[in-house]
Amino acid sequence: MGTAFILIKTVPGMERDVYLTLSDLECVLEVHVLYGEHDLIARIGAKDSSDLATILLSTFRTIKGIRDTETLITVDY
C-alpha cells in the first residue's frame, strides 16, 4: 500500500471548505487542522505508487481552495 502525508496551504478563509472536501474523499484516511506554516495535513492511502500518483495529480489539484501542497511519501523500512 502507498501512503503519503500532504501538508496543505489553503486560500485564506477556505480552510473549512477544503477540510470538508478532503474528509469526503475515500482515499483520505485522516485530515487534521494545523497551526503554523501549513493549514491542514491529510494522510492518504492507495493500493500502489501508481494509484498514489494519480490521486496526487488528479484529485488534489482539482480541490478548490488549495493554494499549495507539500507531499511526504512514506517508504517501508
Secondary structure, DSSP 8 states (H G I E B T S, - for coil): -EEEEEEEEE-TT-HHHHHHHHHT-TTEEEEEE--SS-SEEEEEEESSHHHHHHIIIIIGGG-TTEEEEEEEE----
